[in-house]
């Protein structure tokens, strides 16, 4: 098969790789019908995360199950299935508590690579969720979004306790931030403030349910949120970037007693202890347990109640994966979808 391999900063190549094989009896092999580039893929692409040796890329995936191991009981060849960026058994005590991304047997799909024609999925019964039947082509982008960015935005909204009657602010206008807007809207938030400077992303945020747009960042952004909330701050804030500035902007935009759901992959973020102590702000987040939400999200997409696939504003053949990285790195695209 062929797949994407990163060699170093801004050096992604599409090349011949070994076909995946069943290694453990709990594995499945899927043929990818769609994959994509994630904002978190840009960290190694930009050299912020060191690349020690050539490594496969990608952790978002949907496709047709081609083969299953002898211990796989619920996933069958021929099914269309969606999985999370962490493989999980979905049966351990941590999984049953709803934190499958911290499963005691978890495996990171990014180490396997899904920007490829085929992929091995460990712990298939616990990781994959099959659709009721083969979906129509127009639903595939939305199911692909559920593999990571929709589930991550959803977790951000849940962690921030977005709910009816609340004001929710979203820091970050990438795919995760935009889908956090969609999630907050679905969860019934009364007011949703999207923080964005980019007109196409602002328009999509409004389409997903945002009621206000704030273009200011940092302290100016915090002041604008306070202005919109009678000086109190938002009840719920979703942090979807992962930088020091975005995290502090999120915390300082939250009212005392409010909640921050942080789902941006944190890089060099340090929290000031004294400020946190006196803020009375709740913090909850981390790698999204996408598997917790997948059954509900699959149902919502299947019944066309949500359309998260709109975050894909660039579509390329898989062999042009390097252009997908360039477009997202240069902010010419929100999210690049790749068709094998």
N, C-alpha and C positions, 0 to 999 in steps of 0.2 A: 504494500500500500504506500501512499504518499502522505506526508504530514509536515506541519510547521515545526521548525527547530530554531531555537535562539542560540546564537554563537557569542553574542556580546552586545554592547549598547548599539541600538538601531541596526542590528544585523539579524534579521529573521529570514530564514530560507525555507522554501518548500521543496522537500526532497524525498527520495525513496527511503522508506523505513521498513523494519521487519513487521510482518503481519502479527497482530496480537493473537495470543493463544490462551486457552483455558489453563490457568496455573493452579487455582484452588477449586475444589468442587462447588464452591459458592459463587463462582464467577459467571459472568455472561459476556458475550461478544455482541456488540451492536454495530450496524452499518449506519453511519451518520447521514441523516437527511438534511441537517442544518447545524451549523456551529457559528461561533462569533468571537470577536475580540472584546475582552473585558477591560474596564478602566484599570483594574488591578494588574493586568498584564503589562501595562505601561511602566510600572515600577522597574522591573528588570529591563524592559526595552530601553528605558532612559538611563540605565546604569545606576539607579538609586538602590536597587537590590543587585548585589554582585552575581554575575554568572561565572561559575567556576569552570564549567565545561559545557559543551553543547547539550541542550536539554529540550525535550518536547514541550510544546506550549498548548494552552487551552484547557478549560475546565467546565465549559457550558456545552450541553449536548442534548439532542433528541434524535431518535432514529428507530430503525427496525431491529428487533432482536433476531440475531442469526443463529446463535448457539448458546446453550446453557450448560453449566456443570451438573454433575450427578446429584448434588445436594440442593439444587434450586427447585423450589416447589410451586411458587406462585407466578413466576414470570415464564412465559412460553415463547419459543421461536415464532416469528410472524407478528408479534405484537408491536405496536408503536408505543415507545416508552420515553419518559423524561426522568432524569436523575439530578441529584444535587452535586455541588462541587466537592462535597465530602461524601465518600461512601460510608455507610453506617449499617450496623446490623438491625437497628430499629427495635431491638429486644432487650438490650442491657438496661440497667436501672437509670442511667443517665438519659438514654434515648426515651425511655418511658416517661421521663419527666419533661420531655420536649426539647432536649438539647442534643440532637443527633450530631451536630457538628463537633461535639466533644465526646462522642461515642468512644467507649474504651477500646474498640477495635477499628476506629476510623482510619480511612486512607484518603489522602488528598488526591483528587482526580488530576490536579495540575501536574503532579509528578508522573502521571501516565500519559497525559496529553490527549486533547479531544479536537484540536484543530487538524483533523485528519479524516481519512475515509472510513476508518474502522477504529473502535476503541474497546478495550477490556474494562468492564465494570465490576469491581469487587463487591462482595456482599449484595448480590443482585436482588434478592428478595427484599432486603431492607432498604435498598437504595433507589430502585426503580419504581415508578408508578406508571402503569399502563392506562391508556385511554380506553373508553368503552368499545371503540372500533377505530379503524384507520381514519385519521382526520383529513378534512379537505385541505388543500394546499394553503389557502389563505389563513388557516389557523396555526400553521407550523411556526411562524415567527413569534406568536404569542406564547405557544408552549415552550419555545426556546427561551424566551424571557423568564419564564417560570423557573428555569433551571438555576438561575442565580439572581439577576438584578431585580426581578419582581419579588421573589422570596426574600431578598435582602432588604428591599424597601419596605416590604410588609412587616418584617421583623423590626425594622427601625420604628415604624409607626406603632406597633404593639408594645415595644420596649418603652416608647415615650408615652404610652397610655393614651393615644389618640382615641377620642370617643365623642359621642354627642355632647354638644354644648361647649366644647373646648376650642381654643385657638391653638393651631399648630403652625409652627414655623419650620421650614426645611432649608438647611444650609447645604448647598451643593446642587448644581443643575445638570449633573451627568445623568446617566440612565437610572442609577439607583435613586438619586434625589427626585427625579421626575416621577418614578414609580412609587416613591414614598408619598408623593402628593396624591396619586391615584389611590393608594392604600388608605391614607387618612380620610379621603373623601368617602371611600366605601365603608370605613368604620364610623362614619357619621359626624366627623368634625364640623363644627359650625363655621369656622373661619380657617383658611389655609393660606399662609404667607409663603410664597416661593421666593427665595433669594437668588436672583439671577441677573446678569448683565447682558445676556445674549438673546436677541429678539426671537429667533426661531425656538429656542428653549423656553422662553417666556410664553410663547403662544401654545406650545405643547403642554406646559404646566397649567395654563388656563383651561385647555381642553380636558385635562385630567381632573380638574376640580379646584384649582387655586382660585382664591377670591382676591388676593392682593399680590403685587410684585414689588420687591424691594431690591434695588440695584446697588445700594451701598454695602460696603464690606467692613470688617473689623469694628472698631469703636463706633464708626458712623452707622454701620448696619445695626449694631446693638441699640443705638439711640433711636433709629427709625422704628425698630420693633417696639421699643418703649412708647414711642409717640403713638403708635397704632393700638396700643393696649392700655391706655390711660396711665402710663408710667409703671405698669406692673410687670410686663414681660409676658411671654406666651406660656400657656399651661404645659405645652408639649413641644419639644424641639428635636428634630431629627438631624443628626450630623452625618453627612454622607460624603466626606472628602478624606479626612484622615491626617490633616496637618495641624500644627500648633495653633495657627490663626483660626482655622475653622472650628476646632474644638473649643477654644476660649470664646469665640463668637457665639457658639451654641449655648455654652453654659451661661454666659452673661446675658443672653436673650431670654432666659428662662426665669419665671417668677419664683419666689420662695415657695417651696412645696411642690414645684413643678418637676417634670421628668425630661431627661435627655436620653434619647435612644441613639447610640453611636454605632454606626455600621461601616464608616470609612476605615480602610485598613490603616491603622495608626503608624506614622513614621516620625520618630523623634518628638513625640508628644509628652510633655511634662505638665502635671497639674499642680498649681500652687496650693499647698495644704491649708494655709490660713484662709485664703479666699474660699476654698471649697467648704471649710468648716462653717463659715458664717453665711454661706449661700442658701442652705437648706434645699439644695437641688439634688434630686435623685439621678444617678447615672446607671444605665444598664445597656449592654450591647455586646459587641464582639462578632465573631464569624456567625453569620445567620444560620440557624437550624432550618434550612430551607425544607428539609424533608417533613418537618412538622406541618408546614403549610401546604405542601404539594397536593394532597387530595382535594382540599378546598379550592385551591387555585385552578387545578385541572378542571374541576366541575364548573367554576365560574367562566373559564375560557370556553369550554366545550359548549356551554349554554349561551355563549356570546354576551355575557353580562359585563365583561371587561375586555379591553383590547390593548394589552400592554405591548403588543408587537409594534405599535407606532413609534417606539423609541429607536427602532432601526431606521436610520435615514440614509444608509449607504448599503447597497447590496453588491457583492462581488463574488465571482467564482473562487473557490477555495485556493486555486493555484495563484491568486493575486492577494494572498493573505498579507504580504509585506505592505501592500498599498493600504490595506485596512488599518494596519498599525500606524502608518504615516498619517493617514487622514485623521485618526483619533488623536495622535500626538500633537498634530497641528491644529486641533479643534475645528477641523473642517467637517467632522461628523460626530454625532452624539454616540452612535454605536454602529459598528460594521457587522452585518450579517454575511456569512459565507456559505455558499451552496456548493457541496462537493460535486 
